[in-house]
Amino acid sequence: MNITVFGAGSIGSLFAGRIAYSGFDVSVVGRNPHVTEINKRGLRIIEEQEELLSHFPARTSFHSEVTTPETIFVTTKAYDNGVVANSMVGRIFNETPIFVLQNGMGNEEVFCRHFPQNPIFRAITTEAAELIHPGIVKHVAFGKTSFGIIKGQENGFGPRVQDIMRNSGFQTKKTTEIQLKMWQKLLTNATICPLGALLHVPNGKILQKPSINRIFDAILKEGIAVATSNLPDEDFSLTREFIIRVMEKTKENRCSMLQDIERGRKTEIDYMNGFIVQESRRLGLKAPVNAAIADLIRHLERYPQ
Ligand SMILES: NC(=O)c1ccc[n+]([C@@H]2O[C@H](COP(=O)([O-])OP(=O)(O)OC[C@H]3O[C@@H](n4cnc5c(N)ncnc54)[C@H](OP(=O)(O)O)[C@@H]3O)[C@@H](O)[C@H]2O)c1
């Protein structure tokens, strides 16, 4: 089975690199100069214990894919999904599964609309990677990846992808609870990411002041209200403790939203706190704290300090 990873940035390069290193057929779509480096010298994956050199084809557009992929992993940022989906229309088979491996909520909808026949999966990962130089990706932290079907029939792709991922060194589990995983990840990201970015601190230093604790709790309370309305049978009562544990485990990490703001890049706020606001409106709930937080991040995107 050949896989095309669309979005050879940090996480896409890590996944493609390890999958190719393990002998599976993978190619990537990304940007130059990273693409040129991969084709010339391969991708270097820097890990704590070792360094891997992985070779696989890289291209700058999906149009130039030589083989029609049998599986697609989308690893761009969520806000690029419209362009990504458009560039794939008419170029993939109806049965080709699309795995949307991103943070945020609502990301897969554009693929469901553009590809009504294709199986659409969502994947959630706690792996962490950073593209530190063209051709070089750092595997910042080992994590876990869960994926599950959102639309259509699995057609045996689930177990095959799970095997490939596991054989490539990723702790991966196919789950029937992908919606729950997505909501849990959303609540984690919607608290840690904007607060880390607004305070300019690593994850372990976010909750050092009582005033920030109160904002954290308010973001979470509004988020849990929306999550519970969507998944009434699930229990989100231990979410706070779970997020605190994530913060402790990743205490040295500066979250990706903080890194994006520092680099003058767009963030995924619309798919996190912005999504909570949107869903609250739809459900007749109120989410003033998430709305304010999302506005502050949008302001920082426009006017980085
Ligand atoms: N990095 C992590 O550790 C991590 C961990 C868990 C989840 N995630 C999630 O994974 C997703 C990807 O994150 P990331 O950090 O890997 O982002 P990233 O480093 O920005 O990678 C995305 C890459 O896709 C490229 N791209 C976008 N549109 C393209 C197009 N049409 N053709 C070719 N290339 C295109 C981008 O190029 P340009 O920037 O030039 O547009 C960028 O190089 C996000 O949803 C993120 O929240 C990331």
The ligand as a Gaussian input file, in Angstrom:
#p B3LYP/6-31G(d) Opt

LIG

0 1
 N        4.193000      19.487000      15.131000
 C        3.719000      18.705000      16.104000
 O        4.452000      18.263000      17.003000
 C        2.251000      18.320000      16.129000
 C        1.819000      17.407000      17.095000
 C        0.488000      17.002000      17.096000
 C       -0.379000      17.498000      16.157000
 N        0.055000      18.416000      15.247000
 C       -0.923000      18.912000      14.274000
 O       -0.533000      18.434000      12.982000
 C       -0.886000      19.388000      11.967000
 C        0.385000      19.796000      11.228000
 O        1.236000      20.451000      12.155000
 P        2.777000      20.758000      11.862000
 O        3.354000      21.296000      13.102000
 O        3.416000      19.597000      11.212000
 O        2.605000      21.949000      10.797000
 P        3.672000      22.485000       9.758000
 O        5.043000      22.246000      10.297000
 O        3.270000      23.874000       9.418000
 O        3.482000      21.532000       8.489000
 C        2.532000      21.685000       7.488000
 C        3.293000      21.779000       6.181000
 O        2.385000      21.638000       5.095000
 C        2.792000      22.574000       4.088000
 N        1.678000      22.841000       3.189000
 C        0.505000      23.475000       3.431000
 N       -0.253000      23.518000       2.313000
 C        0.458000      22.912000       1.354000
 C        0.219000      22.658000      -0.040000
 N       -0.915000      23.032000      -0.611000
 N        1.174000      22.013000      -0.740000
 C        2.339000      21.631000      -0.165000
 N        2.619000      21.830000       1.143000
 C        1.686000      22.466000       1.892000
 C        3.175000      23.795000       4.914000
 O        3.899000      24.725000       4.164000
 P        3.689000      26.315000       4.473000
 O        3.896000      26.486000       5.932000
 O        4.713000      26.956000       3.607000
 O        2.281000      26.637000       4.071000
 C        4.004000      23.124000       6.007000
 O        5.317000      22.889000       5.562000
 C       -1.551000      20.543000      12.724000
 O       -2.932000      20.384000      12.771000
 C       -0.975000      20.419000      14.140000
 O       -1.824000      21.016000      15.126000
 C        1.346000      18.829000      15.197000

